[in-house]
Amino acid sequence: MSMYTHLLDAAFQDRKVSVVEPTTSEALVTLLHCRDRLDSCDTRDWASTALADQIAYDIALIELSRSIGIDCTTRTFDQPERRRVELQRELECRGVRLGRYMEERPRGGLGLGTRAIDPR
């Protein structure tokens, strides 16, 4: 297990879990918020901030994936970039069009989180 996977697993276990799992729309809004943070990297203390933002994004990605029935754990993130691409493709196959939504929404705005979900 990689160092990143250990950190991600610890953060995932420590996250605040509500009594009810987030809806797909709530999980999507959280993911998009985390994506905005990844895209707006600050130069102060860059390394630790970037790591924290990537972990937050991956937790949100796991929660979104689980909310639509994709079996996903932190232990599959030994190669985080590859795993993100795999999950984003699986989400796309299930009607969650993250790439298209990211292009359509205004920069820095979350808009209506449900536009990325295909009701098919």
Secondary structure as a PSIPRED ss2 file (coil, helix, strand):
# PSIPRED VFORMAT (PSIPRED V4.0)

   1 M C   1.000  0.000  0.000
   2 S C   1.000  0.000  0.000
   3 M H   0.000  1.000  0.000
   4 Y H   0.000  1.000  0.000
   5 T H   0.000  1.000  0.000
   6 H H   0.000  1.000  0.000
   7 L H   0.000  1.000  0.000
   8 L H   0.000  1.000  0.000
   9 D H   0.000  1.000  0.000
  10 A H   0.000  1.000  0.000
  11 A H   0.000  1.000  0.000
  12 F H   0.000  1.000  0.000
  13 Q H   0.000  1.000  0.000
  14 D H   0.000  1.000  0.000
  15 R C   1.000  0.000  0.000
  16 K C   1.000  0.000  0.000
  17 V C   1.000  0.000  0.000
  18 S C   1.000  0.000  0.000
  19 V C   1.000  0.000  0.000
  20 V C   1.000  0.000  0.000
  21 E C   1.000  0.000  0.000
  22 P C   1.000  0.000  0.000
  23 T C   1.000  0.000  0.000
  24 T H   0.000  1.000  0.000
  25 S H   0.000  1.000  0.000
  26 E H   0.000  1.000  0.000
  27 A H   0.000  1.000  0.000
  28 L H   0.000  1.000  0.000
  29 V H   0.000  1.000  0.000
  30 T H   0.000  1.000  0.000
  31 L H   0.000  1.000  0.000
  32 L H   0.000  1.000  0.000
  33 H H   0.000  1.000  0.000
  34 C H   0.000  1.000  0.000
  35 R H   0.000  1.000  0.000
  36 D H   0.000  1.000  0.000
  37 R H   0.000  1.000  0.000
  38 L H   0.000  1.000  0.000
  39 D H   0.000  1.000  0.000
  40 S C   1.000  0.000  0.000
  41 C C   1.000  0.000  0.000
  42 D C   1.000  0.000  0.000
  43 T C   1.000  0.000  0.000
  44 R C   1.000  0.000  0.000
  45 D C   1.000  0.000  0.000
  46 W H   0.000  1.000  0.000
  47 A H   0.000  1.000  0.000
  48 S H   0.000  1.000  0.000
  49 T H   0.000  1.000  0.000
  50 A H   0.000  1.000  0.000
  51 L H   0.000  1.000  0.000
  52 A H   0.000  1.000  0.000
  53 D H   0.000  1.000  0.000
  54 Q H   0.000  1.000  0.000
  55 I H   0.000  1.000  0.000
  56 A H   0.000  1.000  0.000
  57 Y H   0.000  1.000  0.000
  58 D H   0.000  1.000  0.000
  59 I H   0.000  1.000  0.000
  60 A H   0.000  1.000  0.000
  61 L H   0.000  1.000  0.000
  62 I H   0.000  1.000  0.000
  63 E H   0.000  1.000  0.000
  64 L H   0.000  1.000  0.000
  65 S H   0.000  1.000  0.000
  66 R H   0.000  1.000  0.000
  67 S H   0.000  1.000  0.000
  68 I C   1.000  0.000  0.000
  69 G C   1.000  0.000  0.000
  70 I C   1.000  0.000  0.000
  71 D C   1.000  0.000  0.000
  72 C C   1.000  0.000  0.000
  73 T C   1.000  0.000  0.000
  74 T H   0.000  1.000  0.000
  75 R H   0.000  1.000  0.000
  76 T H   0.000  1.000  0.000
  77 F C   1.000  0.000  0.000
  78 D C   1.000  0.000  0.000
  79 Q C   1.000  0.000  0.000
  80 P H   0.000  1.000  0.000
  81 E H   0.000  1.000  0.000
  82 R H   0.000  1.000  0.000
  83 R H   0.000  1.000  0.000
  84 R H   0.000  1.000  0.000
  85 V H   0.000  1.000  0.000
  86 E H   0.000  1.000  0.000
  87 L H   0.000  1.000  0.000
  88 Q H   0.000  1.000  0.000
  89 R H   0.000  1.000  0.000
  90 E H   0.000  1.000  0.000
  91 L H   0.000  1.000  0.000
  92 E H   0.000  1.000  0.000
  93 C H   0.000  1.000  0.000
  94 R C   1.000  0.000  0.000
  95 G C   1.000  0.000  0.000
  96 V E   0.000  0.000  1.000
  97 R C   1.000  0.000  0.000
  98 L H   0.000  1.000  0.000
  99 G H   0.000  1.000  0.000
 100 R H   0.000  1.000  0.000
 101 Y H   0.000  1.000  0.000
 102 M H   0.000  1.000  0.000
 103 E H   0.000  1.000  0.000
 104 E H   0.000  1.000  0.000
 105 R C   1.000  0.000  0.000
 106 P C   1.000  0.000  0.000
 107 R C   1.000  0.000  0.000
 108 G C   1.000  0.000  0.000
 109 G C   1.000  0.000  0.000
 110 L C   1.000  0.000  0.000
 111 G C   1.000  0.000  0.000
 112 L C   1.000  0.000  0.000
 113 G H   0.000  1.000  0.000
 114 T H   0.000  1.000  0.000
 115 R H   0.000  1.000  0.000
 116 A H   0.000  1.000  0.000
 117 I E   0.000  0.000  1.000
 118 D C   1.000  0.000  0.000
 119 P C   1.000  0.000  0.000
 120 R C   1.000  0.000  0.000
